[in-house]
Amino acid sequence: MRNYSEEEKRLHLDRYKVSGKSKTEYARANDIPEATFRAWVKDEIYSNYGLLETATDENAITKVIKPIIFVNENIRIELRDGYDKEFLKRIVEVLINDK
């Protein structure tokens, strides 16, 4: 079984997001075991959106949403609480017009 570096995982996950392929298609096209690739995607979802236990109920789980915009495999914009919408709009306009 092959071990993938964190850099390789990140590169494949970023490429997958812009590929338009399903997890199965992407894994097969890149000779990655499907179960391995699905685990990477699942781990990323949990790390991006997070899971928090609430103080009132040990079994309750609350999703913390952190919207992320992927422009391409090299550009990732993560929005935090209280982000400046006008500044984001200017960034997106630059990215769109810079092609």
N, C-alpha and C positions, 0 to 999 in steps of 0.2 A: 504494500500500500504506500502510495506516494504522500509525502508531507508537503503542503503548500505554505509558502511564506505569507505573512500578513499582507505584504505588498502585492503578491500575486492574487490573493483573494480580493483585495480592494480593486485591483485593475479589472478582474473578471466581473465583479459586481457592478462596477461603473459601466463597463462595456455592455453587460446584460441589460441594464436599464435603458440604454439608447438603441438596443438591437431590434426591438420589436418582436423578439422571439419568446416563446414560452420557456420556462425553466428547463423542461425536458429537451427542447430543441437546442437551447444554448449549451447545456451540459454535453449533449452528444456531439455537437459541432466542435466543441473544444476539448474533447476526450477527458472530461471530468466525470467521475461517477455521479449519477443523478442524485443519489442519497446525500453525497457529500455536498453537492451544489445547493440542494434544497436546505440543508442544515446551515450553510453560509447565509442564504437569503433569510431564513428564520432568525438566525442570530442577529443579523443586521436590523431586521424589523424591531426586535426587542431593544437593541441598543439605540436605535433612532427614536422610537416612540416611547420607550421606557414602560415599566410597570411599577406601580407603587402600591404598597399595602396601606389601606386606610386605618386610622387609629381606632375607629369605632367598631370595625368588624375585621377580625383576623383573616377571614376568607374572601373579603371583597377586594377586587383589583380595579384600579382606576387607570385608564390610559392617559398618558401625558402626550399631547400631540405637539410635535416639533416639525412643522412643514419644511420640506426640503425641495428645492428646485434644482433639477439637473439640466444644464444647458447642453453639455456634451461630456465626453469621458474625462475632460480636463477641468471642467468648471462645475462646482457644486456650491449652491447658495443655501445656507441654513438660516431660517428665520427664527429669531428669539422673541420672547414677549416684549411688546412695546417697540417693535421695529418701526422705522420711519417709512411709511408707504410711498411718499414722494421720492425719497432717495432710492428705494427699490425700483420704482418706475423709471427713474433716470438710468439706473444700471441696466435694466432690461432693454431700454431703448438703445443704449450704446451697443449692447451685445447683438441686438437684432440688426442694427445698421452697420455693424463691423464685418459683414460677410463679403 
